[in-house]
Amino acid sequence: MHPRLLCADLACGLLALDAENSHHLAVVLRARVGDRIVIFDGQGREGQGLLRAADKTKAIVEIESIKTISRESPLQITVLQALCTGDKMDWVVQKSTELGAARIIPVAAARSVLKLEPARALKRVEHWRAIAQAAAAQSGRTVVPSLSCVMSFREALDNWKKSESPKTGWLLDPFADERLSIATMQGPIAIWIGPEAGWTDEEEQMAKAAGIRGLQLGPRILRTETAAAVALTALAMKSGEF
């Protein structure tokens, strides 16, 4: 498998990579002059090229051809993940990207243990965006999922109400009557995943009033960091993607 790098300024001809990509290519991946390299722009285009200079501060790739390639899920899935502790959010962002999420929204739920002040929240979002970019490169995606700023539950709900229609909204609940195996859906799809302690009654009621349905993923209770990967995988199977 050829090295894949993200570069927004994709064009045929000689392309000078920035310092971060150059270091990653020359030092981490140990690429050499003459190696084949794949560059994608994060918006659906992918370029094939050759490494012409392997300097750790300014590598140069000659792009020979560019194609528009889609490896995206047909379901247009948004993952609304309640903030969770430690490296769990990193895991959710990485696996959601690998499994085809179109958008990821971090949600400050009432019971979220992780609390972020505005300045710290901005830094964490930039960190998560970098994780999404790396996961897109690794998984062969040509589109990087959008990752929004942290929203409160009410802000996320208002945002969902204003989004394009038709749409399906599911609030994951291990005690819900509806199961994914028999659930009806119409894209785009929004999956709401609660924090370690679950959604509050008020949040569940607000979601229900907005037309978001409760959904369970099976007879067992999943950890918050596991739910997105399970849901995305199940939806890929249901849609025939796998």
CORNORSUL-V851727 format. One record per residue. N is the residue number from 1. RES is the residue in three letters. SS is DSSP state (alpha for helix, beta for strand, coil for the rest). D_FIRST is the distance of its C-alpha to the first C-alpha in Angstrom with 1 decimal. Layout:
n: <N:N>
res: <RES:RES>
ss: <SS:SS>
d_first: <D_FIRST:D_FIRST>
This chain:
n: <1:2:3:4:5:6:7:8:9:10:11:12:13:14:15:16:17:18:19:20:21:22:23:24:25:26:27:28:29:30:31:32:33:34:35:36:37:38:39:40:41:42:43:44:45:46:47:48:49:50:51:52:53:54:55:56:57:58:59:60:61:62:63:64:65:66:67:68:69:70:71:72:73:74:75:76:77:78:79:80:81:82:83:84:85:86:87:88:89:90:91:92:93:94:95:96:97:98:99:100:101:102:103:104:105:106:107:108:109:110:111:112:113:114:115:116:117:118:119:120:121:122:123:124:125:126:127:128:129:130:131:132:133:134:135:136:137:138:139:140:141:142:143:144:145:146:147:148:149:150:151:152:153:154:155:156:157:158:159:160:161:162:163:164:165:166:167:168:169:170:171:172:173:174:175:176:177:178:179:180:181:182:183:184:185:186:187:188:189:190:191:192:193:194:195:196:197:198:199:200:201:202:203:204:205:206:207:208:209:210:211:212:213:214:215:216:217:218:219:220:221:222:223:224:225:226:227:228:229:230:231:232:233:234:235:236:237:238:239:240:241:242>
res: <MET:HIS:PRO:ARG:LEU:LEU:CYS:ALA:ASP:LEU:ALA:CYS:GLY:LEU:LEU:ALA:LEU:ASP:ALA:GLU:ASN:SER:HIS:HIS:LEU:ALA:VAL:VAL:LEU:ARG:ALA:ARG:VAL:GLY:ASP:ARG:ILE:VAL:ILE:PHE:ASP:GLY:GLN:GLY:ARG:GLU:GLY:GLN:GLY:LEU:LEU:ARG:ALA:ALA:ASP:LYS:THR:LYS:ALA:ILE:VAL:GLU:ILE:GLU:SER:ILE:LYS:THR:ILE:SER:ARG:GLU:SER:PRO:LEU:GLN:ILE:THR:VAL:LEU:GLN:ALA:LEU:CYS:THR:GLY:ASP:LYS:MET:ASP:TRP:VAL:VAL:GLN:LYS:SER:THR:GLU:LEU:GLY:ALA:ALA:ARG:ILE:ILE:PRO:VAL:ALA:ALA:ALA:ARG:SER:VAL:LEU:LYS:LEU:GLU:PRO:ALA:ARG:ALA:LEU:LYS:ARG:VAL:GLU:HIS:TRP:ARG:ALA:ILE:ALA:GLN:ALA:ALA:ALA:ALA:GLN:SER:GLY:ARG:THR:VAL:VAL:PRO:SER:LEU:SER:CYS:VAL:MET:SER:PHE:ARG:GLU:ALA:LEU:ASP:ASN:TRP:LYS:LYS:SER:GLU:SER:PRO:LYS:THR:GLY:TRP:LEU:LEU:ASP:PRO:PHE:ALA:ASP:GLU:ARG:LEU:SER:ILE:ALA:THR:MET:GLN:GLY:PRO:ILE:ALA:ILE:TRP:ILE:GLY:PRO:GLU:ALA:GLY:TRP:THR:ASP:GLU:GLU:GLU:GLN:MET:ALA:LYS:ALA:ALA:GLY:ILE:ARG:GLY:LEU:GLN:LEU:GLY:PRO:ARG:ILE:LEU:ARG:THR:GLU:THR:ALA:ALA:ALA:VAL:ALA:LEU:THR:ALA:LEU:ALA:MET:LYS:SER:GLY:GLU:PHE>
ss: <coil:coil:beta:beta:beta:beta:coil:coil:coil:coil:coil:coil:beta:beta:beta:beta:coil:coil:alpha:alpha:alpha:alpha:alpha:alpha:alpha:alpha:alpha:alpha:coil:coil:coil:coil:coil:coil:coil:beta:beta:beta:beta:beta:coil:coil:beta:coil:beta:beta:beta:beta:beta:beta:beta:beta:beta:coil:coil:coil:coil:coil:coil:beta:beta:beta:beta:beta:beta:beta:beta:beta:coil:coil:coil:coil:coil:coil:coil:coil:beta:beta:beta:beta:beta:beta:coil:coil:coil:coil:coil:alpha:alpha:alpha:alpha:alpha:alpha:alpha:alpha:alpha:alpha:alpha:coil:coil:coil:coil:beta:beta:beta:beta:beta:beta:coil:coil:coil:coil:coil:coil:coil:coil:coil:alpha:alpha:alpha:alpha:alpha:alpha:alpha:alpha:alpha:alpha:alpha:alpha:alpha:alpha:alpha:alpha:alpha:alpha:alpha:alpha:alpha:alpha:coil:coil:coil:beta:coil:coil:beta:beta:coil:coil:coil:beta:beta:alpha:alpha:alpha:alpha:alpha:alpha:alpha:alpha:alpha:alpha:coil:coil:coil:coil:coil:beta:beta:beta:beta:beta:coil:coil:coil:coil:coil:coil:beta:alpha:alpha:alpha:coil:coil:coil:coil:coil:coil:beta:beta:beta:beta:beta:coil:coil:coil:coil:coil:coil:coil:alpha:alpha:alpha:alpha:alpha:alpha:alpha:alpha:alpha:coil:coil:coil:beta:beta:beta:beta:coil:coil:coil:coil:coil:coil:coil:alpha:alpha:alpha:alpha:alpha:alpha:alpha:alpha:alpha:alpha:alpha:alpha:alpha:alpha:alpha:alpha:coil:coil:coil>
d_first: <0.0:3.8:6.6:8.7:12.4:15.6:18.4:21.4:22.7:20.1:21.8:21.3:22.2:21.8:20.7:21.8:19.9:22.1:22.8:20.7:17.4:18.3:19.0:15.9:13.8:16.2:17.6:15.3:11.9:13.9:12.3:14.6:16.4:14.8:11.1:9.4:9.4:9.6:12.9:14.6:18.3:18.8:21.2:19.1:18.0:14.6:14.5:12.4:13.5:13.9:14.8:18.5:19.8:18.3:21.3:21.1:23.5:22.6:19.3:19.4:16.8:18.1:17.2:17.7:17.6:17.8:17.8:19.2:17.0:18.4:16.6:19.7:22.1:25.2:27.5:27.2:27.6:29.0:29.0:32.2:31.8:34.9:34.4:33.8:34.1:31.9:28.2:28.5:28.0:24.8:23.6:25.0:23.3:19.8:20.1:21.9:19.2:16.5:19.0:20.0:23.1:24.3:26.6:27.5:31.0:32.3:35.8:38.6:40.4:43.9:42.8:39.7:40.1:37.9:40.0:38.7:41.0:40.0:38.8:36.7:35.4:34.1:32.2:30.7:29.6:27.8:26.1:25.1:23.8:21.5:20.2:19.7:17.8:15.4:15.1:14.5:11.6:10.0:11.0:10.1:13.8:15.3:18.5:19.5:22.3:25.6:27.1:30.9:33.4:35.1:37.7:40.7:41.0:43.7:41.6:38.6:41.0:42.7:39.3:38.4:41.8:41.3:37.9:37.4:38.9:38.7:36.8:36.6:37.1:36.8:38.0:36.6:39.6:39.7:43.3:42.9:44.2:41.3:38.2:34.9:35.1:38.2:37.8:38.0:35.7:35.5:32.8:32.1:32.1:32.9:32.5:34.8:34.0:36.8:37.0:37.7:41.3:40.8:42.2:45.9:48.4:48.9:45.1:45.0:48.2:46.9:43.8:45.9:48.2:45.3:44.3:41.4:41.6:41.1:38.4:37.6:34.3:36.2:38.9:37.4:37.3:33.8:33.2:32.6:29.1:28.2:29.8:27.3:24.4:26.8:28.2:25.0:23.7:27.2:27.3:24.0:25.6:28.9:27.5:25.6:22.2:21.0>
